[in-house]
Amino acid sequence: MVSGHSFLPCDRSFATLDKRRKVSTLHTPSDVAEMIRGARQLHPFKVIEMKCADFRQLPDATLKHPPGFLITSMMWLKVTATDPWCVHTKGSHSLYEGWKHWLITKQRKNQPPPAPMFSTTYARAYEDPLPIKKEKHRDLMKMLAYMPAEAQAFYGTLECEE
């Protein structure tokens, strides 16, 4: 989208969340999730809290993009039924159509890319939460006395780098 000349339905959602954030006290990731869930009464946001098991190590070929693909110059990404892995700089998507989810991978000769089965195909990226930097851990431990009990429990269990 051209900056200053766009309006997407998600813009209103971001504004709603930003207003709610300004009047919320947030200490932990679960506080943020609750703030997001409660930001709208009529149609609450759906929040999916991810755990270590949800992150997968994708092969390098999965992360490559088609030759000549520049995300900064993209105007449209068109996915068609006959050519679902081809990226076009022009195309269309109606606001009335539902979006389809695709795993975009490097296309093998005469074969479509594999179906996205993250839970069984790819190894877990992390077995345990990643440790935080020693300096950050030290600063958090100094602030622990000023936090509510739930936040103290959360930050007290964080591991730091050696």
PyMOL commands that set and color helices and strands:
alter all, ss='L'
color gray80, all
select helices_A, chain A and resi 9-22+29-37+52-54+60-63+71-73+118-121+134-146+149-156
alter helices_A, ss='H'
color red, helices_A
deselect
rebuild
show_as cartoon
